[in-house]
């Protein structure tokens, strides 16, 4: 396994306020784009709210090429942290299966509002 | 240009695999069930979305539905059955396809006249309005009905969401006081139980101390009655002694 460029970049939740491409997000998180793609693959198939954040194509499939929303970036940051802690994607998948609420949009909004309040205070 | 060629070859192979399966001799049926089919090729051949295919596959292969490349025919049958069931459940499949044909026929049979040209879009709108009312999604071939359909679905969605939210809020407001009362009663019960336990403990403590006190009580000795005449006894004893002395001496 190739070591990350930055080992501490996923220690904290990531909150961005703009749509972000995968390459840019990979740069922010200090990983290669292929690593981010593998995280995205886990999130896409295992987290329905992440999947639904993608716009849909005319045939009903999700447009995975479109930029990531702030929520999706937050999810990928959390998956990156889990990967750093659990090491294997199978463990991450089973963690997501057991704790789906950790990646819910509600959880994201709650965390974001806390951060915003702190910044605004 | 290379990509379409690749696609067609993959399509051909997948179709060949799919069509070749029923032609296998009856004796080789057991082998046929063990055969696997490439999902990507199959989806391309059948013009299906691989994403929706894999999402349905999640029901039967929750562990590797996202990464598996080859699956047996039985799994494909399951996914196809689910897909067709979903498509049948949605009324959108038939209406947009049939409606434009009717409109085209109506266009071809009725000669062009100002009145007809004016009334035709209205008919089309009404017809599509009916479709929208039935399906809730709207036709895909015309712009105006599609936007109308979208509005209605949006409205429906908003209404459904608000109704759901109101119901949930009602439930919350209904259950919250109940929960508070229940908690209060439970807390009262806890306090009562605690007090009673405390009372029992105190009582038991006193009982124990009483028992201890009882065990530490010292028995009062019975005083012997002194009813002897001291002088008479001495004289009697002296007399006895004297007598004895006399006898012995």
Interface residues (C-beta under 8 A of the other chain):
Chain A: X41 X42 X44 X45 X46 X59 X60 X61 X62
Chain B: X49 X50 X51 X52 X54 X58 X65 X66
